[in-house]
Amino acid sequence: MIIFYILKMFNNYTRLFARFFSTRPTTSLLCSLKEEFKIDGKSHRPRSSIPAEINGNTLSGNEGEPFTRSLVGVILKNSLEEAFNKSNCAEFLVYQNNKASFNTIIRLRADGMLSCVPPGSWLRVILTNPVNYNSLKLNTILVPKKVVFCQHRILTSCFDGKVSFFVTATLRRDIISEDKNKLVYHSRLCNLFIDKEELIDPLIKMFGNNSEKEENDIPIKIRLWCFPFIQNNNCQLEFKLKQIDERYYAKINSTENEEESNDENSNIGEQQLLFSTNFCNWFSECIERFYIKNKMNNDKKIKMDKFVNLLNKKLKNNLDLPNEAKLILFGSAISGFGSNDCDLDICLINCGIDSSLNPSIFIDIRLNILTEIGSLLRKDDEFGEVILLRHARTPILKFKHLPTNFNCDICIEHQLAIHNSELLKLYQEFDERVAPLGFAIKCWAKLYGINDASKGSISSYAYIIMLIYYLQRCSPPILPFLQTRKKKKNNNSSLKIVEGWKVYYTKDINLIKQKFQSKFTPNKQTLAELFLNFLHFYGYKFCIHSNIVQIRVNGIYDKIQAKVPIKRRIYVEDPFDLNHNLTAGVYSENLNYFIKCCQKPIIGLRQLDKEIFSLNEVNDQISSDNNKLQKEKLKMDFTSIISMYRPTEKNQKYPRGIPTNTLVLFS
């Protein structure tokens, strides 16, 4: 028995000795994907675990040429697609950091390891033997020692199985192409030769341009996706156009004292849609009449205030609440974008809840208060349809007040929502066109069935943020940036910490107007032009892959800077809660339908303009023999006009259990 234990201990010590003095094989790539794939610069293994000779990345060869053991690049085609190929290699596009450009396409042999990496992934490849960038040629085969994910150098995405890169290109008139139908655009990757037909806006190709100069249709700057390829004859890396996302034209209506900005949208003017003056005046009247008819009247405001006061007394008399507790209205009811049929968003504040509590405890306390309110309202015959949504981002209690027919939502200590409503109200008061445009966009969204966040679409609140974003960046701009803070102390823009977020915005509208009007020329576009340009902006120009809809600051701010996943998802940022994407629940199918809903009305209304109104406005007269215009003015209103051009095919995705045939006209 003793001999047995001695032999067992000897065996264990032998294994420990062998493990301690054994070296790790060079084929360390065969380790698990979880061990090998780390985020470059943050969570990968310490530098001490990397061999000392590759810490500097760059070595010197025998002849003094620069060598490296580390290559950065993009996977173009993984080895999974070549599983039955003996080489079992992945295509790798090498990026040369010192030149900030791509070098060539090589192959990586990884024994099946890279089959788990999707195309378009940026990787840092650690090599066993050093290589020289100049020696890398097409289809050079390298065996990596280690592979880690790394930071994107250029925005990357996949289209139809091809890896493409997002770049900005500027028109080069000094370079003449051999093909007269192609123009040269310079980008950070290379010079791109693009056909004129691909450069022209789809609407201009469809309806033509009444401008005498065809050059006005050619953008001076474009933002595009291009994919790499190598011609067999010269083995030189080149790029081809995949698609154009945004077009920028020569700046118009500029002044010498315009506000400086790094935002490309503000530095380059947009091309205006071509609609006749008569059509714009008529359609603007339709929008204005719709707004006047549906905006909240004074009687509704008085009834709302009375109801909130009565409900406040009822809660204080029956619940154990502090004396400072009170109900406050927020949302569209006070922001200026609410109609007579809108719901009432109510917040109970000053409940004595410590905001420094753990978030889970904070939510539990709010749920307990909402449960007590729900129990109280269920006992009263004046209230019905009492439902507690405890799993919402912000728990709310929904109910209906039967005598007034008010549909209400109550939340607890949601201070950010109150500030959001006040900020939107300030923007609405800044220009008289903002509120009618908001009503028109909300109506358009409801008529087309793209306004319900619970069904994977965009909420009405997000649409208002998108409108403000556009009006801040149109040319010339209509709205300022109220959240911009200067270094000097400003009493009108005091900084607060609300629910862990910085809250600040300027409330002195008159002061902002004076400064704003001194820097920009007035924008004299009609309601019709702004509404149609809004649809055109999100239907044709806005880059969903990279851009973020945010109204906080002027300047370039994309998904890379925000450190959010780069996907084909629209991102609308909350003005204060920067981690809250208002459109996080929008499905890709609904996003495609949203783009169709932006494009279809422009095409239809452009055709209506041609049929009814005269595009030749030299005499600025309408034929007296044609009474169709007068008849259309009397018969058609905004809702009937917009309803005509709703896309017929609606391949939208909905959560389970939600009907798809519900359509409410406006609220």
N, C-alpha and C positions, 0 to 999 in steps of 0.2 A: 504493500500500500504506500509506504514511504517512497519507494523507488518510483512509483507511478507519479506522485506529486512532483518529485524532483525532475522527472522527464518532461512533465507538463510545463513547469516553470522555465526550464531550459528552452523549450520550444517557443514560449512567449517572448523571451528575451532575444531569441534569434530573429524573430519577426520584427521586433522593435529596432534591432540593430540594422537589419536590412532596409527598413523603411527610412531610417535616419540618414544613412549614407548613400541611398540611391538618388540619382538625378532624374529630374523630370524629362521625359523624351521631348524631342523637338516638335513632335506632332501633337502639341498641346491643344490644337484646334479641335481635337476629338472629344474634349471635355464637354460637359453639359452646356447647353445654350444659356442657362441661367447664370453660370459662373463666368462665361467668357464675354457675354454681351453686356456692357455697362455704358452709362452715359458719359461721354468724353468730358473730362475736366471737373466732374462733380462726384460721381459715385463709383468710378472705376477703382481698381486696386491702387494702393499707394505706390509712388515712384520707386520705392525700395524694392518692390516686387518685380520691377522691370529691369532687365539686364542693363548694367551701367553704360555699356557702349551705345545704347539707343536712346538714352535720356536726352541727348542734344539733338536727336533726329538727323542731323546733317554730319556726315563724315567726309574725309578727304581720301581720294583714291591714290593709286601710285603715281598717276600723272597729274595730280593736282585738280582733277575735275570734281565738282560737287556730287556727292553720293548721299543717299538717304536710305534708312531702313523703315521709313513710315510714309505711306501713301494715303492721301485723302481723295475720296471720289464718291461716285454714285453707282449703285447697281442698276444696270440697264436690263439685264435678263438673267434670272437666277438659274441655278443648276437643276432645279426641279423640272424645268421644261426640257432638259436634256438628260433625263434620268436613264434613258436607254443608250446614251452615248458613252463610249469608253472614256472620253476625256473628262466628262463630268465637270465642266468648267462653267463659271459665271462671267458674263460680260461686265466689265468695270470701266467706267469713264473716269480717268484720272484728272484731278484738279490740282493745279500748281499754285500754291499759296503766294509765292513771291511775285508771280505775274498776274494773279487774280483771274486766271482763265483756265480753261480745260486744255489738256495736253493731247491725249489720244485714248483709244479704246483698247484695253488689254483683257486678258482672261485670267481668272483666279481659279486655281484647282484647290478645292477645299474638302474633298472626300465626303461630299454631301452636306457639309455643315451649312453652307450658304443657301441651301434649298429652303431654309426656314425664313430667309430674309426677303421681304417683298421688293419688287422693282421700285426704284425711286428713293430707296433708303441711302442716306449719307453714312459712309463708313470710314474709319481709319484702320488701315491694314498694316500690321507690323510684320516685316519680312525677316526671314532667317539670314539672308545675305543682302548686303546693300546694293542698290541699283542707282543708275544715273537717269535723270529725266530725258536726256537727249538720246539715250539708248533704247527708250521705250518705243516700240513700234506697234503697228496694228497686229492684234492677236498674239502678242507676247504672252507667254504662259508663266505665271509666278505662283509659288506655293507659299501662302501666308503662314506665319507662326501664331498670330493672334489677330482677332478682329473685334473692334468695339464700335458702337454707334457714336457719331460725332455730330456737331452742330451744323445746321444748314448754312452753306455759303450763299446759295441762291434758292429762291422759292421753287419747289419741285412738286410735280404732280403727274399722274398717269392719265392719258387719254387714249382710249381704244388700244390699250396694251403698250403704248409708246410713252416713254418717260420724256416729259417736256419741262422746260424751264421758263420762269416768268421774268421778263426783263422790260425795261423801258428803252425805246429806240427813237432817235431824232432824225428828221429828214435832212439828208445831205444833198443840197442842190449843186454843190461843187463837184460831186462825183456823178458822172454820166454813165448810165448803163448801156451796153451794146444793144439790148432790147429796148426799143422806145416805149413799150407798154409796161416797163418795170421802173420803179424808183428805188433809190438806195437809202436805207435807214441804218444808222450806226447805233450799235448797242455795245454793252460791255463784253459781250461774247464775240461778236464779229459784225461785219456788214451784211445786212439782209437785203436781198433783191426781191421786192414784192410787187405783184401785179397791181395796176391801178384799180381794177375792179374790186379787188379784195380790200383796198384801202377805203373805198367810198362807203359811207354809212348805208346800211340796208334800206333805210327809209328813202334815202335820196335815189338809190338804184331803182326802187319800186315806183316812186312818184315823179322822179326827175327834179330838176332844180331850175327855178326861174332866174337864177343869177347868170349874168352874161359870161362871167369868167368861170371856167371849169376848175381852175386852180383852187377856188374857194372850197371845193369838195374834198381836197386832199389835206389830211391833218398834218401839222408840223411835228407832232409827237404822238406816239402810240405806246400802249402797254399791251404786250402780247405774250403768247406761249410759243416756243420754238423747240424742235427736237433735233438731236444730233444724228449725223450719218457720215459715212466715209465713202467717197467715190473710189471705185476699184482702179480707175486709171491713174490717179495721182496719190492715193492713200492719204489724202489731206482731210482733216476733220472740218466739217461744215455744219451749218444749222439751217433748217427750213421752217417756214412759218406754219404753225398749227392752227391758231385762231387769234383774232384780235379781240381784246376785252374792252379797251377804252381808247377813245380818240380825242385828241385835243387840237384846237384850231387857233388861229391867230387871235391875240387878245383884242377885245373891243371895249369901248367905253371906259378906257383907262385914264387915270389922272396921275399927275406927277407926285402927289402926296398920298398915294395909296399906301395902306398898311403893309409892311414887309411881312413876308410869310415864307415858310419852307414847304407849304402844301402845294403840290402840283396842281390840284384842282383850282386853287385860287390864283396861281400865277399864270395860268393859261385859260383863256376864255373858251366857252363852249359854243358850239354852232347851234343857232336857234332853229327850231322846227319851222318849216315854211307853211303857214296857214294865212289865208286872206284876212285882211283887217275886218271885213264885214262878218266873217265867221267868228273871229275872236271876240268881237263886240257882242254878238248874239249869244255865244256860248258862255261868255262871262256873265251876261244877264241871267242866264239859266242857273248858273252856280249861285249868284247873288240871291235870286228869288228862293232857291232851295234853302239857303242859309237862313234867310229872314223867316221863312215858314217854319223851320224846325228848331231854331235856336231856343234856348230856355227863356221863357218870359218871366216877368216880375211876379206874377201870381204863383208860379211854380216855386220860385225862390222863397217867397213868404211862407208857403205851405211847408217847404222843407225845413226852414228855420223853426217854425212852430212845432213840427213833429219831433225834431231833434231835442228841443227843450223839454217837451213832454216826456220823451223817452229817457232823457237824462234824470228828470225828477223821479221817474218810476224806478230806475235802477238804484238811485241813492236811497230811496225810501225802503227798498226791499232787500238790498244787498249790503254787506259790510264793506263799504268803500271809503277811502279817505275823503275829507271835505274838498281837497283839491282836485279830485277826480272829475273828469268831464268828458263829454262826447264832442268830437270835432269832425266836420265834414271834410272830405278830401276827394281826389279823383276828378273826373270830368265835370262833376256838379259845380266845382268852384274854379276849375282851370280855364273855363270859357269854351270848352269843346263838348259840352254836354247838351243834349236835346231835352225836350219835355218828357220824353219816354225813358231817359237814362236811369240806371240804377243809382241808389244812394250808397256811397262808400263812407262808412263811419268808423272812427277810431276812438277808443277809450284810452285816455292818457292820464298820467299822474296817479297811477294805481298803487304806488308805493313799492314797486318791484325794483330791486337792486339790479341795475344794468350790468354790473360786474360779475354777476353769477355765471356759473357754467351754462353754456347754451342749452344743453338738454334740460337742466333744471328750469331755466327761463321759459322754455317752451311748455314744460309741464304746468308751470304756474299760470301761463296764459290759457292753456287748455282748461284748467280748473275753473277759471273765471268765466270762460265762454260756456262751459257746461252749466254753471249756475245761471247765467243769463238765459240759456236755452230752456232750462227747466222753468224759469219764471215766465217766459213768453208763451210756453206751451199751455200754461194754466189760464192764459188770457184769451178770450174769444176774439179779440181784435187782431190777433196775430196767427198766421198760418204758414204752412210749408217750412217749418223750422228744421234746418239741417246743419249739422256741425261737420265741417271739412277739416278733420284733425290732421290729415296727412299732406295738406298743401304746404308749399314753401313757407307761407305765412298762414297759420291756422285762422279760419274765419267762420263766422256763424251766419248762415243765410236764412232770411225769413221774409215774409210779406206782411205789410200792414194793410189789412182789408179795407178799412174806411177810406184811406187815401190811395189805395192800390200801388203803394210804393214797394218796390223790390229792394231789399237792403242787405248789405254785407257789413258785419261788425268784426273788427280786429282789435287786438290789445297792444298798446305801446309800440305801434309801428310808425315811429317818428320820421323815418326816411321817406315814407309815402307822403306824408304831409309836406315835407320840403320839396319833393318831386312835383307835387301839384302846384305849389307856390311858384316854382321855377317855370313851369309850363304857362302859368297865368301871366308871368312877366313877359315871356316871349310872345304870347297871344296879344298882349297890350302894346307891344312895340310897333307893330305894323297892322293896319286894319285888314290886310289881305290874309293874314295867318289863320284866323278863325274860319272864314269861308272855305279856305283850302283844306283845313282839317276836317270840316264837315263833308266836303266833296270826296275826300280820300276815304273816310270811314264809310260813307255810303257806297262808294265803288267797291270797297273790300267786302261789304256785307252782301251786296247784290251778286258778287261773284263767288261768295262762299269761302273767302280766304281770310277770315277775321277771327276765327275761334281757336284760341290757343289750346283748348282741351281736345281739339281734333287734329292737332299737329300743324296748325297754321299760325299766322302772325297775329298778335293781339292788337287791339285798337290803340293801346298805350304805346306799343312799339312803332306803330305807323306814325304817330305824332312825333316821336323821336326821329324817325326817318325823314319826316317832312322838315323838321328844324335843321337836321344835318344838311339837307339839300339847300335850304334857303340861306344857310351860312356860307355856302360854297358856290352858289350861282354867280353869274357875272353880269353886273356888279352885285355884291351880296346884299341881302335884305335884312338878315338878322345878325347881331353881334355874338360874341362869346361872353356870356354873363358870368361864367365861372373863372375867368382869367383873373389872377391875382397879381398885383405889382409888388415889388420889393418894399415900397413904402407902405406904411400903415394906412389903412383905409377904413374909416368908421362904418361906411356903408357896406363893406364886404368883410364882416367879422367871421373868423374861422371858428367852427364848432366841431366837436367830436360826437357824432350821433351813431349809436349802434356799432361803434368801432370804426367808423369811416369819417373822413374829413368832409365837412359840409360848408360850403361858402359860395355865395353868388351876390352880385351887385343888385340892390333893390331900387336905386335911384334911376329910374328909366329916363327921366328928362335929361339928367347929366350924361348918360350913355348916348342918348340920341344926338346931343350936341357934338360930342366927340366923334360919333359914327358918321354923321352927316358931313363933318369937316374933312373926313378922310376918303369918303367914297362918293361917287356921283350917284344920284338917285336912280333906282331901278324902276322903270316905268312900264314893266310888263303887266299885262292884264291877268285876271284870274284864269282865263282860258289858257294863256301861254304858260303860266307857271304850273298849272295842273298837268298839261300835256308834257311839259319838260320834266316834271317829276316822274311821270310814267316812263318817259324816254331814258331818263338817267338810270333808273333801276332795271329797266327792261333791256337796255343795250350797253350802258357804259360802266356801271358799278361792277367792280371786280369782287365777286363773292369769295374767291379763293383766298385773297390776301387782305382786303380792306376790312376795317371795322367801322360801323356806324357809331360815332360818338360825338357828343355836342359839347364836351368839356373844353377842349383846347384846339387851336388852329395849328396845323402842321401835320407832317406825315406820322401816322400811327397805325401800324398794321398788326397782323396776328403774330408775326415774329417778335415784335417789340412787346406785345402783350403776353407772350409766352403761352399761347393757346395752340391747340392742334390745328395744323394747316389742312383743312378739308373743304370740300365744296358745301359749306354750310354758311348761311348768313349769320352774322354776329352783330347784334344790336346791344351796345353796352348801356347799362343803367348809369344815369348821370352821377350818382354818388357811390353806390355799391359796385365797385369795379370788378368784382368777381361774379356778378350776376349778368348772364347773357339772356336778354329778354326773349330771344328766339331760339333758345337751346333745344326746345322740343319740336322744332319745325322739321318735318321729314323731307328727305330729298325729293320724293315724288311731289309733295306739296310745293316745294321750292321751284321745281320745273313748271308747275301749273301757275305759280305766282308770276314767273317771268312771262308766260303766255298771256296772263291777264294784263300785264303792263303793255305788251306789244300790240295785242289785238285791238284795243280801243283807238290807238294812234292810227293804225292802218285804216280802220273803219271810218273814223272821223275825218281823216284826210280824203278819203273817197267821197264822204258826204259833202265836204267842202267843195270838191270838184263838181259834184252833181248839182248843188243848189246855189252856190255862190260863184261869182266870177273871179278867177284868179288874176285877170287883167284889170287892174284897178287904176288905169291911167285916168279914166274919166270919173272914177269913184261913183259909178251909177249902176243900178240894177235895171235890167230890161223891164219895161212896164208891161210887156206882153206876158211875162212870166210871173204868175201870182203864187208860184210854189213856195217862194221864200216866206211870204206873209202867212200862208197856210201852215207851214212848218213852225213858225214862231208862235202861232196860236195853239197848235196842237201839242207840240213836244215840250216836255220839261226835262230836267236833268236826269231823273231816274229812268224815264223811258228812253232817253238817248243812250245812256250808258248800258242799259239792259240789252240793247240791240247787238252789242258786240261782245257779249260774254262768250268765251270759248266753249264749244259744244262738247268736246271730249274732256272729261275731268277725271283723270286717272290719279286720284288722290288716295293717300293712305290714312286710315283712321284707327284709333285704338279700338280694341274689341268691345262690342256691346254698345257702340255709339251709332245712332242712325245717321245716314249720309244724306237724307232727303230734307233736312230741316233748313229752312231759309227764312231769316227775318230781315225785313227791308232796312230798318234803321232804328238806332237807339242811341 
